[in-house]
C-alpha cells in the first residue's frame, strides 16, 4: 500500500483510490481512471475528481 499526493507516482500503482475530504471518490487502475475521466494524466484525473467534488458541495 502506498499513499502519495504526487500523481506521477500514482501512475506506477496497480490500483488506485482517490480520496477527497475523507471519502473515496474514485477507484480503479490508472488506465481505467484516465479513460473514465477522459484524461491524459493522473493529475488531470485528480483535478477533475476534485473539481466535481467542489461543485457538488
Secondary structure, DSSP 4 states (H G I P E B T S, - for coil): ----S-HHHHTT-SSEEEEETTEEEEEE-HHHHHHHTT-SSHHHHHHHHHHHHHHH-
